[in-house]
């Protein structure tokens, strides 16, 4: 595989299809970039857009998308169950193929500087790109969300890495950084009691004393009339999906409920799927070499 990188901007719009399409079209219009996936959630009021390419066109696509979102998304009129601090809330760069993490860090820093300078938007470097320990984790930066950033950004500790030391009045702020592949995975429970999902999420996530590599929160999803345990798995190799599913199943049964279904947001590595398949069919030796489509690609 060539020196490719994946970029997965999250925009704070999941209800207005015209706005989402306008932002996605900015990516489609950049030569050298392949749009591989995008999805919207009206309850979260958020869309996840995934595209792949080499560094320069990927940076150009991310900038164009951010500029369009700045024109069309007004966070003073935004509401949704997902936490957010910006019209484009986060822009991660993920290394693919022969691309190194350092190359993704460089791309993220160059994009961050351009967005700060040309769009007058405060930018925080996060994950592997962060130069400040307290800015490594996105939830820490985002705490207080759009509404409370007016005061937060005035503190020396929360001075942005690029752009003005003032929240953009309609856009807010954005976090940009290089990271490993993240799996966004939700588990729905057959109850409308959000306390159940929230309690389970708190017991599982790293910040609650649970598992490293996991961010989780409980929320009610009106469209399905159920609650979900919404998760970001930061390292699927160390924290496989099947382990989370079974832990949630066990905890839910303590309350008298069951898992109704699960949901994948965006894309997932094949190995993450195989790890869970191997567990459930009790075939620990399962590997990509036994998948016919993979063997055909090798030939």
ChimeraX attribute file (.defattr): number of C-alpha atoms within 10 A of each C-alpha:
attribute: neighborCount
match mode: 1-to-1
recipient: residues
	/A:1	7
	/A:2	10
	/A:3	14
	/A:4	21
	/A:5	24
	/A:6	24
	/A:7	26
	/A:8	21
	/A:9	23
	/A:10	23
	/A:11	26
	/A:12	31
	/A:13	28
	/A:14	19
	/A:15	17
	/A:16	13
	/A:17	13
	/A:18	10
	/A:19	17
	/A:20	25
	/A:21	13
	/A:22	15
	/A:23	25
	/A:24	24
	/A:25	16
	/A:26	19
	/A:27	25
	/A:28	17
	/A:29	13
	/A:30	17
	/A:31	12
	/A:32	16
	/A:33	22
	/A:34	18
	/A:35	19
	/A:36	12
	/A:37	15
	/A:38	19
	/A:39	14
	/A:40	22
	/A:41	19
	/A:42	17
	/A:43	18
	/A:44	21
	/A:45	20
	/A:46	26
	/A:47	23
	/A:48	23
	/A:49	24
	/A:50	20
	/A:51	21
	/A:52	23
	/A:53	21
	/A:54	18
	/A:55	22
	/A:56	13
	/A:57	17
	/A:58	26
	/A:59	22
	/A:60	18
	/A:61	27
	/A:62	24
	/A:63	21
	/A:64	20
	/A:65	23
	/A:66	25
	/A:67	18
	/A:68	19
	/A:69	24
	/A:70	21
	/A:71	14
	/A:72	18
	/A:73	21
	/A:74	17
	/A:75	21
	/A:76	12
	/A:77	7
	/A:78	14
	/A:79	15
	/A:80	16
	/A:81	16
	/A:82	14
	/A:83	18
	/A:84	29
	/A:85	24
	/A:86	29
	/A:87	28
	/A:88	29
	/A:89	24
	/A:90	25
	/A:91	25
	/A:92	26
	/A:93	29
	/A:94	24
	/A:95	22
	/A:96	20
	/A:97	10
	/A:98	11
	/A:99	17
	/A:100	14
	/A:101	19
	/A:102	13
	/A:103	18
	/A:104	26
	/A:105	25
	/A:106	16
	/A:107	22
	/A:108	28
	/A:109	22
	/A:110	13
	/A:111	22
	/A:112	26
	/A:113	19
	/A:114	18
	/A:115	22
	/A:116	20
	/A:117	15
	/A:118	11
	/A:119	16
	/A:120	17
	/A:121	29
	/A:122	27
	/A:123	29
	/A:124	30
	/A:125	30
	/A:126	29
	/A:127	20
	/A:128	20
	/A:129	24
	/A:130	20
	/A:131	13
	/A:132	13
	/A:133	9
	/A:134	13
	/A:135	22
	/A:136	18
	/A:137	16
	/A:138	19
	/A:139	14
	/A:140	11
	/A:141	21
	/A:142	22
	/A:143	14
	/A:144	16
	/A:145	18
	/A:146	25
	/A:147	14
	/A:148	13
	/A:149	20
	/A:150	16
	/A:151	12
	/A:152	20
	/A:153	18
	/A:154	14
	/A:155	10
	/A:156	9
	/A:157	11
	/A:158	16
	/A:159	17
	/A:160	24
	/A:161	20
	/A:162	19
	/A:163	23
	/A:164	18
	/A:165	20
	/A:166	19
	/A:167	27
	/A:168	21
	/A:169	13
	/A:170	18
	/A:171	25
	/A:172	26
	/A:173	31
	/A:174	29
	/A:175	28
	/A:176	27
	/A:177	27
	/A:178	28
	/A:179	18
	/A:180	16
	/A:181	19
	/A:182	21
	/A:183	22
	/A:184	18
	/A:185	21
	/A:186	21
	/A:187	21
	/A:188	25
	/A:189	25
	/A:190	17
	/A:191	21
	/A:192	18
	/A:193	16
	/A:194	17
	/A:195	14
	/A:196	21
	/A:197	27
	/A:198	20
	/A:199	15
	/A:200	20
	/A:201	24
	/A:202	18
	/A:203	17
	/A:204	23
	/A:205	20
	/A:206	15
	/A:207	15
	/A:208	12
	/A:209	10
	/A:210	14
	/A:211	16
	/A:212	15
	/A:213	17
	/A:214	21
	/A:215	23
	/A:216	24
	/A:217	20
	/A:218	24
	/A:219	24
	/A:220	23
	/A:221	18
	/A:222	13
	/A:223	9
	/A:224	12
	/A:225	14
	/A:226	18
	/A:227	25
	/A:228	31
	/A:229	25
	/A:230	22
	/A:231	23
	/A:232	18
	/A:233	24
	/A:234	18
	/A:235	16
	/A:236	21
	/A:237	12
	/A:238	11
	/A:239	16
	/A:240	18
	/A:241	18
	/A:242	17
	/A:243	12
	/A:244	18
	/A:245	16
	/A:246	12
	/A:247	12
	/A:248	23
	/A:249	18
	/A:250	16
	/A:251	17
	/A:252	20
	/A:253	11
	/A:254	11
	/A:255	10
	/A:256	10
	/A:257	15
	/A:258	17
	/A:259	18
	/A:260	14
	/A:261	11
	/A:262	14
	/A:263	12
	/A:264	12
	/A:265	19
	/A:266	19
	/A:267	17
	/A:268	15
	/A:269	11
	/A:270	10
	/A:271	15
	/A:272	17
	/A:273	14
	/A:274	17
	/A:275	20
	/A:276	18
	/A:277	16
	/A:278	15
	/A:279	15
	/A:280	11
	/A:281	9
	/A:282	10
	/A:283	13
	/A:284	13
	/A:285	9
	/A:286	16
	/A:287	13
	/A:288	12
	/A:289	10
	/A:290	10
	/A:291	11
	/A:292	10
	/A:293	10
	/A:294	11
	/A:295	11
	/A:296	8
	/A:297	7
	/A:298	8
	/A:299	5
